[in-house]
Amino acid sequence: MLRPVAENVDWTACGDAADWGTARGQAVDALRGLIVGEGRVQEYRIEVDAVPGIVWPGLDDTGRVELAGIDDVIPVDRDQSHPWLL
């Protein structure tokens, strides 16, 4: 995640998992928690097993951070192509 007072290489969270699905799920959950906790519209970067993702959440109609689509930032299947990986 990019922060105004930190280098772009400072990771906020990391972990290990036995398989892709578990690693992906834990990473997306951590990302969602970070976005909700900070409540800011800013760029967040995520990487699972060298598969990168970038999220820039918007605001919903009530002015809260919009979380729709966060689960789609990293493919469900490790070998599934993503539009930005083609």
N, C-alpha and C positions, 0 to 999 in steps of 0.2 A: 504494500500500500504506500502511496506517495503521501508524505506529510510535509508541511511547509518548513519545519525545523529539522528535518532528517534527510540523510542521503537516500537516493532512490534504491539503494541496495540493502537498506535496513529492513529485514523481514519482521513482521509483527508476530507471526505464529508459524510453527512448523510441527511436523510429527511424522510418525511411521505407521504404516498399516499393512496388513497381510495381503490385500488385493486392491485392484483399481477401484472397484465400487466403494469399498470402505474408505479409502484415501480420498476419493472424490467427495463422498458424503461429508466426511469430517472437515474437509477444506471449505466446502460450500457453507456448512453450518457455522464455521469460524468467521467466514466472510460476512454472512448474514448478521451474526452477532456484533461484529465490528461496525457494520453500517448502522444497525439499529442503535447501538450504544453511543455512537458519535453523532448520529442524526444530521449528518452533513451531506451536501451534494458535492462530491469531489471524486477524483479518480482513485480507484482501487485496483491493484494488480494482484493476480493470483497465479500460482503455478503448481501443477500436480504432475509429478513424474515427467518433467520437462515439457509439459503441455501448458502454454501460457493462456491467460485470459485477462481481459481488462473490462472493468465495470465502471460506468459513470451513471449512477442512479439519478433519476429525476425526482420531481415532486408530484404528489397526487393532487386531486382537486381541493383537498383540505390543507395543503401546504406541508404535509408530512413526507418524509423520504419514501419513494416508491420502490418496492422490493420485487415487483413482477419481473420475471425473466432472470433473476439472479441464479436460479438453478440451471439455466441453460448456458452459462458462461463457460463451463467445462463439459465436454461431451460425456454422455452416460457410458458409452463404449470407448475404451482406450484407442481403438483403431478407427473409430468413426471420424470422418473428415469434417472439418469445420470450415465455413466459408472463408475465413481469414487464413486457413492453412492450405488452401488449394493453390 
